[in-house]
Amino acid sequence: MTDIKIFIIDDSAVVRQVLTDVLNKISGFQVIGAASDPIFALKKLDEQWPDVIVLDIEMPRMDGITFLKKIMIEHPTPVVICSTLTTKGAHVVMEAMSAGAVDIITKPTVNLRDFLQESSILMSNAIKGASQAKLHRMKHSLGKKTTAPKIMQAMEHTTDRVIAIGASTGGTQAIEHILTRLPKTSPGIVIVQHMPELFTASFANRLNNICEVTVKEAQNNDRILPGLVLIAPGGRHLLLRRSGAQYRVEVKDGPLVTRHKPSVNVLFRSVAKSAGKNAIGIILTGMGDDGAKGLKELHDTGALTIAQDEASCVVYGMPKEAVKIGAIDKEVALESVPEIILSHH
């Protein structure tokens, strides 16, 4: 196998140097160049085009979003955003994800070298996932509100049913595709999307602005209700708990599970325990195997379990692992997921 060729665009010389050092130490990675802004980058990229671009957002002369939109039209390439952890930055990163960026890695404002070396596993996963991404399957959103299709039969207003969704690389677009097609009467939904802290709140807010359902970042003890979607906060696990006749969520800290926090496995296992066959488990596009074992536990309770099919996945990793261990009732195209959510009683 040939190395994954990476090009870094960041206006900080320190970030460029540290990222180059860290990534070149990872087996199978080769940093072929770096530039301080997109204008310089375009000159160098003409000489050798990379497999993955690691891109800062805020830079002089041309910002990352403008550059991202330009190359997605002229030379579609998997892009991983490298952004500082700030609330303001999180909003811009969501814009980048909508414009076609595949994943996010974060960088702190202090102790950069230590942080990047510690987070090399997360960076490795993000870049490997990006290198496998099938960009033509990504739904580039314009952020317009989509009306839900008229496929809602007489939906029961009950909290007995809960939909649990897990996703990683390519998942932000897949989740948007699903949620913008659901009416206010849809069952309560809990979601784990692999994403760093701070970014999940922006992701939830953005979805809330374009969906009929209400979307929010989950808080401890939130109740599952029809028409409400709860997204696991970055850096926290999300669990479902039964409280009498109601379902509520628990948001808690803890170690990485299947190399992630939040972990899809943690969510699915808690749904298996608390809701069992009253749940539907759905695993979407993503790199790695997080969610497979938890979905198998959910499947074994009699719950309906669904995997996004290979043809519609940006990265057919997590669904493939779930299929491999017999955790899935059926594989379906992304297009079919909203109807399954609404029609399965």
C-alpha positions as CSV (number, residue, x, y, z in Angstrom):
1,M,0.0,0.0,0.0
2,T,1.3,3.5,-0.8
3,D,1.4,6.2,1.8
4,I,-1.4,8.6,2.3
5,K,-0.1,11.9,1.0
6,I,-1.0,14.9,3.1
7,F,-0.7,18.7,2.5
8,I,-1.0,21.1,5.5
9,I,-2.4,24.7,5.1
10,D,-2.0,26.8,8.3
11,D,-0.8,30.3,8.9
12,S,1.1,29.3,12.1
13,A,4.7,28.1,11.3
14,V,4.6,26.2,14.7
15,V,1.4,24.3,13.8
16,R,2.8,23.4,10.4
17,Q,6.1,22.1,11.9
18,V,4.5,20.2,14.7
19,L,1.7,18.7,12.5
20,T,4.3,17.6,10.0
21,D,6.5,16.0,12.7
22,V,3.6,14.2,14.3
23,L,2.0,13.0,11.0
24,N,5.2,11.8,9.5
25,K,5.8,9.5,12.5
26,I,2.5,7.7,11.8
27,S,3.0,4.6,9.7
28,G,1.5,5.0,6.2
29,F,1.4,8.9,6.3
30,Q,3.6,11.2,4.3
31,V,3.4,15.0,4.5
32,I,4.3,16.2,1.0
33,G,4.1,19.9,1.7
34,A,2.8,22.8,3.8
35,A,1.8,26.4,3.2
36,S,0.9,29.4,5.2
37,D,-2.2,30.2,3.2
38,P,-4.3,28.9,0.3
39,I,-2.7,31.2,-2.3
40,F,0.8,29.8,-1.6
41,A,-0.8,26.3,-1.3
42,L,-2.3,26.4,-4.8
43,K,1.1,27.1,-6.3
44,K,2.6,24.1,-4.6
45,L,-0.4,21.8,-5.1
46,D,0.1,22.2,-8.9
47,E,3.4,20.2,-8.5
48,Q,1.8,17.3,-6.6
49,W,-1.7,16.8,-5.5
50,P,-2.3,15.2,-2.1
51,D,-4.8,12.5,-1.0
52,V,-5.9,14.6,2.0
53,I,-5.6,18.3,2.8
54,V,-5.4,19.5,6.5
55,L,-6.8,23.0,6.5
56,D,-7.0,25.9,8.9
57,I,-10.0,28.1,8.7
58,E,-8.8,31.6,9.6
59,M,-5.9,32.7,7.4
60,P,-4.7,35.9,5.7
61,R,-5.4,36.6,2.0
62,M,-7.9,33.7,1.5
63,D,-9.9,32.0,4.3
64,G,-10.3,28.3,4.6
65,I,-14.0,28.2,3.6
66,T,-13.4,30.1,0.4
67,F,-10.5,27.8,-0.5
68,L,-12.6,24.7,0.4
69,K,-15.5,25.7,-1.8
70,K,-13.0,26.5,-4.7
71,I,-11.3,23.1,-4.6
72,M,-14.5,21.2,-4.1
73,I,-15.6,22.6,-7.5
74,E,-12.2,22.5,-9.3
75,H,-10.4,19.5,-7.8
76,P,-12.6,17.6,-5.2
77,T,-10.2,16.4,-2.4
78,P,-10.9,15.1,1.1
79,V,-10.3,18.0,3.6
80,V,-9.8,17.7,7.3
81,I,-10.4,21.0,9.1
82,C,-7.8,21.8,11.8
83,S,-9.4,24.4,14.1
84,T,-8.8,26.0,17.5
85,L,-11.4,25.0,20.1
86,T,-13.6,28.2,20.3
87,T,-17.3,28.7,20.2
88,K,-17.0,31.2,17.4
89,G,-14.7,28.9,15.4
90,A,-17.2,26.0,15.9
91,H,-19.9,27.9,13.9
92,V,-17.4,28.4,11.0
93,V,-16.4,24.8,11.1
94,M,-20.0,23.7,10.7
95,E,-20.1,25.9,7.6
96,A,-17.0,24.0,6.4
97,M,-18.6,20.6,7.0
98,S,-21.6,21.7,5.0
99,A,-19.2,22.9,2.2
100,G,-17.7,19.4,1.9
101,A,-15.0,19.0,4.6
102,V,-14.9,15.4,5.8
103,D,-13.8,15.7,9.5
104,I,-12.4,18.0,12.2
105,I,-9.3,17.9,14.3
106,T,-8.7,20.4,17.0
107,K,-5.7,22.4,18.2
108,P,-5.3,24.2,21.5
109,T,-4.0,27.8,21.9
110,V,-1.3,26.6,24.3
111,N,0.9,23.4,24.8
112,L,0.4,22.7,21.1
113,R,3.2,20.1,20.7
114,D,2.1,18.0,23.7
115,F,-1.6,18.2,22.7
116,L,-1.0,17.1,19.1
117,Q,1.3,14.3,20.1
118,E,-1.3,13.0,22.6
119,S,-4.1,13.3,20.0
120,S,-2.2,11.6,17.2
121,I,-4.7,8.6,17.3
122,L,-7.6,10.9,16.7
123,M,-5.7,12.7,13.9
124,S,-4.7,9.3,12.4
125,N,-8.3,8.2,12.4
126,A,-9.5,11.4,10.9
127,I,-7.0,11.4,8.1
128,K,-7.4,7.7,7.3
129,G,-11.1,8.1,7.2
130,A,-10.8,11.2,4.9
131,S,-8.5,9.3,2.6
132,Q,-11.2,6.7,2.1
133,A,-14.0,9.2,1.7
134,K,-16.1,9.0,-1.5
135,L,-16.7,12.7,-1.9
136,H,-19.4,12.2,-4.7
137,R,-21.6,10.7,-2.0
138,M,-21.5,13.7,0.3
139,K,-24.6,15.9,0.3
140,H,-23.3,19.4,0.2
141,S,-26.0,21.4,1.9
142,L,-27.0,25.0,1.2
143,G,-28.6,25.2,4.7
144,K,-32.1,25.6,3.3
145,K,-35.0,24.2,5.3
146,T,-36.3,21.0,3.8
147,T,-39.9,20.1,4.3
148,A,-40.6,16.6,5.6
149,P,-42.1,14.3,3.1
150,K,-45.8,13.3,3.4
151,I,-45.0,9.8,4.6
152,M,-46.2,10.2,8.1
153,Q,-49.1,7.9,8.8
154,A,-51.0,8.3,12.1
155,M,-47.9,8.7,14.2
156,E,-48.5,7.7,17.8
157,H,-47.6,10.4,20.4
158,T,-45.6,8.1,22.7
159,T,-42.3,8.0,24.3
160,D,-42.2,4.2,24.1
161,R,-40.1,4.3,21.0
162,V,-36.7,5.7,20.7
163,I,-34.4,5.9,17.7
164,A,-30.6,5.6,18.3
165,I,-28.2,6.7,15.6
166,G,-24.4,6.4,15.4
167,A,-22.1,8.0,12.8
168,S,-18.6,9.2,12.2
169,T,-16.8,10.3,9.0
170,G,-19.4,11.7,6.6
171,G,-22.0,11.5,9.3
172,T,-22.8,15.2,9.7
173,Q,-24.2,15.3,6.1
174,A,-26.0,12.0,6.5
175,I,-27.6,13.1,9.8
176,E,-28.7,16.4,8.2
177,H,-30.2,14.5,5.3
178,I,-32.3,12.3,7.6
179,L,-33.4,15.0,10.1
180,T,-34.5,17.5,7.5
181,R,-36.9,14.9,6.2
182,L,-38.6,14.2,9.5
183,P,-41.9,15.9,10.7
184,K,-42.4,17.2,14.2
185,T,-44.3,14.1,15.1
186,S,-41.3,11.8,14.6
187,P,-40.2,9.6,17.5
188,G,-37.6,10.8,19.9
189,I,-34.0,10.4,18.6
190,V,-30.6,10.1,20.3
191,I,-27.5,10.6,18.3
192,V,-23.7,10.0,18.7
193,Q,-21.7,11.7,16.0
194,H,-17.9,11.6,16.5
195,M,-17.0,15.2,16.9
196,P,-14.8,17.3,19.3
197,E,-16.3,19.2,22.2
198,L,-17.9,22.7,21.4
199,F,-18.5,21.6,17.8
200,T,-21.5,19.4,18.7
201,A,-23.5,22.4,20.1
202,S,-22.9,24.3,16.8
203,F,-23.9,21.2,14.9
204,A,-27.1,20.8,16.9
205,N,-28.0,24.6,16.5
206,R,-27.4,24.5,12.8
207,L,-29.7,21.5,12.4
208,N,-32.3,23.0,14.7
209,N,-32.5,26.0,12.3
210,I,-33.2,23.9,9.2
211,C,-35.3,21.0,10.6
212,E,-39.0,20.7,11.6
213,V,-37.9,18.6,14.6
214,T,-36.2,20.3,17.5
215,V,-32.5,19.5,17.7
216,K,-30.3,20.2,20.7
217,E,-27.1,19.1,22.4
218,A,-28.1,16.6,25.1
219,Q,-28.0,17.7,28.7
220,N,-28.1,15.3,31.7
221,N,-31.6,14.1,32.5
222,D,-33.2,15.4,29.2
223,R,-36.4,13.5,28.5
224,I,-36.9,11.7,25.2
225,L,-39.9,13.2,23.5
226,P,-41.5,13.0,20.0
227,G,-40.1,15.6,17.7
228,L,-36.9,16.0,19.8
229,V,-33.4,15.0,18.7
230,L,-30.6,14.9,21.3
231,I,-27.0,14.9,20.1
232,A,-24.2,13.7,22.4
233,P,-21.9,16.5,23.5
234,G,-18.3,16.1,22.2
235,G,-16.1,14.7,24.9
236,R,-19.0,13.1,26.9
237,H,-20.7,9.8,26.6
238,L,-24.5,9.6,26.1
239,L,-26.6,6.9,27.7
240,L,-30.3,6.1,27.7
241,R,-32.0,5.4,31.0
242,R,-35.6,4.3,31.8
243,S,-37.3,6.3,34.4
244,G,-40.7,4.8,35.1
245,A,-42.7,5.1,31.8
246,Q,-40.2,7.7,30.5
247,Y,-36.8,7.6,28.8
248,R,-34.2,10.1,29.9
249,V,-30.6,10.5,28.9
250,E,-27.5,10.5,31.1
251,V,-24.5,12.6,29.9
252,K,-21.3,11.5,31.6
253,D,-17.5,11.7,31.5
254,G,-15.4,8.5,31.4
255,P,-12.6,6.8,29.4
256,L,-12.6,6.5,25.7
257,V,-14.6,3.5,24.5
258,T,-13.7,2.0,21.1
259,R,-11.2,4.9,20.9
260,H,-14.1,7.5,21.1
261,K,-15.9,9.8,23.5
262,P,-18.8,10.0,22.9
263,S,-18.9,6.3,21.8
264,V,-21.6,4.8,19.7
265,N,-21.1,1.5,21.5
266,V,-21.9,3.2,24.9
267,L,-25.1,4.6,23.5
268,F,-26.3,1.4,21.8
269,R,-25.6,-0.8,24.8
270,S,-27.6,1.6,27.1
271,V,-30.4,1.6,24.6
272,A,-30.4,-2.3,24.5
273,K,-30.6,-2.3,28.3
274,S,-33.2,0.4,28.7
275,A,-35.4,0.2,25.6
276,G,-34.7,-3.2,24.0
277,K,-37.1,-4.1,21.2
278,N,-38.9,-0.7,21.6
279,A,-35.9,0.9,19.9
280,I,-34.5,1.2,16.4
281,G,-30.7,1.2,16.1
282,I,-29.2,2.9,13.0
283,I,-25.5,2.9,12.1
284,L,-24.4,5.3,9.5
285,T,-21.2,6.2,7.5
286,G,-18.0,6.2,9.5
287,M,-14.4,5.0,9.9
288,G,-13.6,2.2,12.3
289,D,-15.8,-0.3,14.3
290,D,-17.4,1.9,17.0
291,G,-21.0,0.8,17.4
292,A,-20.9,-2.7,15.9
293,K,-20.9,-4.6,19.3
294,G,-23.4,-2.3,20.9
295,L,-25.7,-2.7,17.9
296,K,-25.4,-6.5,18.1
297,E,-26.6,-6.3,21.8
298,L,-29.5,-4.1,20.6
299,H,-30.3,-6.5,17.8
300,D,-30.3,-9.5,20.2
301,T,-33.0,-7.8,22.3
302,G,-35.3,-7.9,19.2
303,A,-34.9,-4.3,18.2
304,L,-34.8,-3.4,14.5
305,T,-31.3,-2.6,13.5
306,I,-30.3,-0.8,10.3
307,A,-27.0,-0.1,8.5
308,Q,-26.5,2.5,5.8
309,D,-25.5,0.6,2.7
310,E,-22.1,0.7,1.1
311,A,-23.4,2.5,-2.1
312,S,-24.5,5.6,-0.1
313,C,-21.8,5.7,2.6
314,V,-19.0,8.2,2.4
315,V,-16.9,5.7,4.4
316,Y,-18.2,2.1,4.6
317,G,-16.4,1.2,7.8
318,M,-18.7,1.2,10.9
319,P,-21.7,-0.3,9.0
320,K,-19.4,-2.9,7.4
321,E,-18.2,-4.0,10.9
322,A,-21.8,-4.3,12.2
323,V,-22.8,-6.4,9.2
324,K,-19.8,-8.6,9.6
325,I,-20.8,-9.6,13.2
326,G,-24.5,-10.2,12.4
327,A,-25.7,-7.0,14.1
328,I,-28.0,-5.9,11.3
329,D,-31.5,-6.7,10.2
330,K,-31.1,-4.8,6.9
331,E,-28.9,-2.5,5.0
332,V,-30.6,0.4,3.3
333,A,-29.7,3.5,1.2
334,L,-29.5,6.8,3.2
335,E,-32.6,7.9,1.2
336,S,-34.7,5.2,2.9
337,V,-33.8,5.9,6.5
338,P,-36.4,8.7,7.2
339,E,-39.2,6.4,6.0
340,I,-38.1,3.6,8.2
341,I,-38.0,5.8,11.2
342,L,-41.6,7.0,10.6
343,S,-43.2,3.8,9.4
344,H,-41.8,1.2,11.9
345,H,-44.2,0.7,14.8
